[in-house]
Amino acid sequence: MPAPSPTHILRQHNAQINALAFSADNSLIYSGDSDGMVCIVYCKILRPVSLWQAHTGSILGIEGWDGKVVTHGRDNKLHVWLLPAIIEAISDSTSSSLEQPTLVYSLDVNALNYCRFSLLPGSAHDPSSSTALVAVPNLVDSDFVDIWELPSLQRLHAAVGKASQEPATSDGTGRTKTGIVMSIHLYRAPAGLGSRSGQLRIVAGYEDGSVRLQVYDGLASTSIEGQGWVNLWSCKVHRESVMHLAVSADLTFGLTISADHLIGKYGLKDDLAEGRATIHRTKHPGNGAIAIRSDGRVCAVAGWDGSIRLYSTKTFKSLGALAYHRDSCYAVAFACLHPRQRDPNDDDSDDEQEADKRTRWLAAGGKDTRVSIWELMDFDKRQTSKD
């Protein structure tokens, strides 16, 4: 079988691609580069609707939320932008000018350690709220995590991890044994855990290669110095720093990659009878990003050699490699298998066949400044045919 080729190539950027994301309805692709530029592409016709200088430093993360887009840069800023009102009209226009999103508000953050934000829609106690929580490295000490509320810009929890930290190293630096936080994911404990259901939790990867789960057992709605936060477990798979952490949509497991050749898998359920962490050894050291498909069955790893490698998350059997980029890849994202439905009365709605194709899209980007889009096969059908 011949090697697959990208379905589309996007060339809007002039610098290294650092961040990629799809909107919840698969209608938009967000991309950010090392010059601080952000691009929004309308997927139906693959034309940009916005391209602007969002930050004065490199983009660390980007994500759509409630008609807005959140961007995080190395300039120590987290910006929330209002999307253009009529994206379809802008895309179909023959005009070469693009509309810049409106900056709604900004948050000062600490971007020393290249750790991107983690966004959790809803308030601390109400997932349906129009607010959101965002986790970022602590303003003063990059070993810990802060949680802020949007749009109030109120810090609810400061220095998560400090109260349960291990003694500092003996090298005179005063640093914790874990080192700085490298990747974080903020979520609520799923239903079925009794009093712990809905509990705020942070799973984080650290500079020393370890991964820890912190849970909030406090009664107050705010905390300082990490008070009320408990370290539920800690595992160490990597010898090098954790480069990226991804968590499955059903919150049952997380995956990490590093500069080494290992993929770490971590069970997030409280009642695990077996080991908390398992190790998959690949033949490919040097990885820059990892993503998990929304059904949790497939993951994609972006390699420093430019290849995107696909694995089953259950067996870690290789599902193939996507080779287009000739230099390092640092961002990868899956489209949603079951995207949020658009307004059925929208005259611009896709036909079902085109919309279905986009559910199988995967986007990747890196040092060559290009975003590759791949239409993946149905791995479930392939497995069934083999059986």
NORJOHU-V10243 format. One record per backbone hydrogen bond with DSSP energy under -0.5 kcal/mol. CO is the residue of the C=O (numbers start at 0). NH is the residue of the N-H. Records with the same first field share a line. If there is no record, write none. Layout:
CO=NH + NH
This chain:
7=372
9=370
15=33
18=31
20=29
22=25
23=339
26=42
27=22
28=40
29=20
30=38
31=17 + 18
32=35 + 58
35=53 + 54
36=32
37=51
38=30
39=48 + 49
40=28 + 42
41=44 + 45 + 46
46=41
48=98
49=39
51=37 + 53
57=73
60=71
62=69
64=67
66=82
67=64
68=80
69=62
70=78
71=59 + 60
72=75 + 76
75=108
76=72
77=106
78=70
79=103 + 104
80=68 + 82
81=101
84=86
85=89
86=90
87=91
88=92
101=81 + 103
104=79
106=77
108=110
110=113
113=115
117=134
119=132
125=122 + 128
130=121
131=149
132=119
133=147
134=117
135=145
136=109
139=141
140=137 + 143
141=180
143=137
144=159
145=135
146=155 + 156
147=133
148=152 + 153
149=131
153=148 + 155
155=222
156=146
157=225
158=161
159=144
161=164
174=168
175=178
177=207
179=206
182=204
184=202
186=200
188=197
189=192
192=195
193=196
195=198
198=188
199=215
200=186
201=203 + 213
202=184
203=211
204=181 + 182
205=208 + 241
208=236 + 237
209=205
210=234
211=203 + 213
212=231 + 232
213=201
214=216 + 229
222=157
223=226
225=228
227=216 + 217
229=214 + 231
232=212
234=210
240=258
243=256
245=254
247=250
251=267 + 268
252=247
253=265
254=245
255=263
256=242 + 243
257=286
258=285
259=285
260=281
261=257
262=279
263=255
264=277
265=253
268=271
275=266
277=264
278=280
279=262 + 281
285=303
288=301
290=299
292=295
296=312
297=292
298=310
299=290
300=302 + 308
301=287 + 288
302=305 + 328
305=323 + 324
306=302 + 308
307=321
308=300
309=318 + 319
310=298
311=315
316=311
319=309
320=322
321=307 + 323
327=366
330=364
332=362
335=338
342=345
345=348
350=354
351=355
352=356
353=357
354=358
355=358
356=359
357=360
359=375
360=334
361=373
362=332
363=371
364=329 + 330
365=16 + 368
368=12
369=365 + 371
370=9
371=363
372=6 + 7
373=361 + 375
376=378
377=381
378=382
379=383
380=384
381=385
382=386
